[in-house]
Amino acid sequence: MRFLIQRVTEASVTVEGSEIARIGKGFLVFLGACDTDTEAIADAMVKKLAGLRIFEDENGKTNLALGDVGGEVLVVSQFTLYADCRHGNRPSFTKAGSPEAAERLYEYAVSRLREVYGLTVQTGSFGADMKVSLLNDGPFTVFLDSDELARKA
């Protein structure tokens, strides 16, 4: 599972000209899943996301997490996080999860952010052609890959 996390002052998603989601200060999270991902992997990724301390405290140090600042989360499905560009100029997406498995894990991760961590979460529309707008704060962008997190354990 992969998360591309952007600290934002605002972000929104539009589908077919209509805004379907909007957040203020928080994280815009692009989420990609592969067929070997499990709920246990999603749990570890969500825990890491909720605990990321990348908001500034009163001393200007990045010591605060989403919950500390009342931040919101906008989660957008993004199978292209599994693009393989090693051969030629056209990316391959064979490592991305099947739409059914990816959507299940996407919904699971969103529910865990809400239920376990009590975060305010908005979502894109899985599989839709979305237009995503954001105002990156910093800019501050973090990439989490479950394969990398597992190596630490």
ZAMARGU-4260 file (C-alpha; in steps of 0.2 Angstrom, whole numbers, plus 5000, padded with zeros to 4 digits):
<rodrens>
0) 5000/5000/5000 | 5006/5017/4996 | 5001/5034/5003 | 5007/5051/4995 | 5003/5063/5009
5) 5002/5082/5006 | 5000/5094/5020 | 4988/5107/5014 | 4979/5122/5020 | 4964/5117/5009
10) 4960/5103/4996 | 4945/5098/4986 | 4939/5086/4973 | 4927/5089/4959 | 4919/5076/4948
15) 4909/5080/4932 | 4910/5099/4937 | 4903/5096/4954 | 4913/5098/4970 | 4911/5082/4980
20) 4923/5085/4994 | 4932/5099/5003 | 4944/5100/5018 | 4953/5114/5026 | 4970/5112/5036
25) 4975/5094/5035 | 4981/5080/5024 | 4977/5076/5006 | 4981/5058/5004 | 4983/5049/4988
30) 4980/5030/4992 | 4986/5016/4981 | 4984/4997/4984 | 4991/4982/4977 | 4984/4964/4977
35) 4995/4958/4991 | 4989/4972/5003 | 4979/4966/5018 | 4969/4975/5032 | 4984/4972/5043
40) 4994/4982/5031 | 4981/4996/5030 | 4980/4997/5049 | 4999/5000/5050 | 4998/5013/5036
45) 4983/5022/5044 | 4992/5022/5061 | 5008/5029/5053 | 4997/5043/5044 | 4987/5047/5060
50) 5003/5049/5070 | 5014/5059/5058 | 5020/5074/5066 | 5022/5087/5052 | 5013/5102/5059
55) 5022/5115/5068 | 5021/5118/5086 | 5022/5135/5095 | 5041/5135/5092 | 5040/5132/5074
60) 5045/5113/5075 | 5036/5100/5066 | 5030/5091/5082 | 5011/5090/5080 | 5000/5077/5072
65) 4983/5079/5063 | 4973/5077/5079 | 4984/5089/5089 | 4979/5103/5076 | 4961/5098/5072
70) 4966/5093/5055 | 4955/5085/5042 | 4959/5072/5029 | 4954/5070/5011 | 4958/5053/5004
75) 4959/5050/4985 | 4961/5033/4977 | 4976/5033/4965 | 4981/5017/4957 | 4995/5026/4947
80) 5006/5026/4963 | 5010/5009/4957 | 5016/5015/4940 | 5031/5005/4934 | 5042/5016/4922
85) 5057/5005/4921 | 5054/5000/4903 | 5050/5012/4889 | 5041/5028/4891 | 5023/5021/4894
90) 5020/5017/4912 | 5014/4999/4917 | 5001/4997/4931 | 5002/4978/4933 | 5007/4980/4951
95) 4992/4990/4956 | 4978/4980/4964 | 4962/4974/4956 | 4949/4988/4957 | 4938/4977/4968
100) 4952/4973/4981 | 4959/4991/4980 | 4941/4999/4983 | 4939/4987/4998 | 4955/4992/5006
105) 4952/5011/5002 | 4935/5010/5011 | 4943/5000/5025 | 4957/5013/5027 | 4945/5028/5027
110) 4934/5019/5040 | 4949/5016/5051 | 4954/5034/5051 | 4936/5039/5056 | 4932/5025/5069
115) 4949/5022/5077 | 4957/5039/5076 | 4942/5050/5076 | 4947/5060/5061 | 4936/5070/5050
120) 4938/5062/5033 | 4932/5067/5016 | 4934/5056/5001 | 4935/5057/4982 | 4925/5045/4971
125) 4934/5028/4969 | 4937/5025/4950 | 4930/5042/4944 | 4939/5055/4934 | 4942/5067/4947
130) 4949/5085/4947 | 4959/5088/4963 | 4964/5105/4969 | 4975/5109/4984 | 4985/5122/4992
135) 5001/5113/4998 | 5007/5120/5015 | 5026/5121/5015 | 5026/5113/5003 | 5027/5097/5014
140) 5025/5080/5005 | 5028/5063/5012 | 5028/5046/5003 | 5023/5031/5014 | 5026/5013/5006
145) 5021/4998/5016 | 5035/4988/5009 | 5047/5001/5017 | 5038/5001/5034 | 5038/4982/5035
150) 5057/4983/5033 | 5059/4993/5049 | 5049/4980/5059
</rodrens>
